[in-house]
Amino acid sequence: MSLDLPLVRGHVDPAVALRESVAPVALVRAGEADVILVDGAGFVLLDEAEASSSNAPVLLRLTGDEATRAAEGATASFIGVVRGRSVVAIEANRDEVRGRWEHLRAVGWQLDGDDAALALTALALASWHRAYRFCPRCASPVTVVSGGWAARCGSCDRLEYPRQDPAVIVLVQDRRDRVLLAHNALWKPGVVSLIAGYVEAGESPDVAVAREVSEEVSVAIEDVSYVATQPWPFGRSQMMGYRARTAEEAPTPIADGVEIEWARFFSRGQLAEALEGGDVSAPGRSSIAYAMLAQWYGGDLPEGPGTRDAPERG
Ligand SMILES: [Zn+2]
């Protein structure tokens, strides 16, 4: 089974020359861009009427006067061009704009590739705009420029660009082909995922993988190999996925008791039984953790009694 990363299936042409030359709101006013709405806390506004043939969710697209009204006075970002049409994202507050708001974590895997890519980029920018409002050098307020892709300090002129924090996530298999799953102390009971953590200052991701596994569950690994990367803009992480084997045949993980409450190895049969019985819940379907786990499992993970209510997590 190939690895399916739902948020990066599609492609948005960044059309950098266009975004540097025309303000996003001007494009909307001229009728040359459609508008989507996002809330920087991770939410996208869906079209309640429009549904694709598979009944999957679709981003709400505003055009014409409706788009212009939404864009006036709002923070607007030029996201790029999809199927020949420019798209501008407007940052809105989901408590003030009525409609079907959903968290991208929850619906990302059901969106078509283009909508997922638009939402991913729009939210990465929106969450950055929310957090980055003052110059880190002189503490003066900043103004968003370059179609949403940079911010300039009004006092010292310093330019800043959107950041992503590198993080690693690793699927560890023991020598009996079982997978290591861990429960984080901050998650709801039963939720499990792969070992993950941020790359520290001055550290390479390849080194961070072994450090995280050692720190969190005291397991030594080898044969570390890179798999794929998916941005995760809730926070602003760039999740770099790795695979690794345990050095010993079947080590016993020892949870650190701080970040990780418990951890154990599961065979495919044990995981299916635990999921179906509701003893554990899988990571959210939009995540790289789910994709890597499903690839190891050989298909979609079995659903349990509580799957529909399972907490989504980062
Ligand atoms: Zn400054």
Residues whose N, C-alpha, C, O or C-beta is under 5 A from the ligand:
A	BS01	ZN	C135 R137 C138 A139 S140 C153 S155 C156 D157 R158
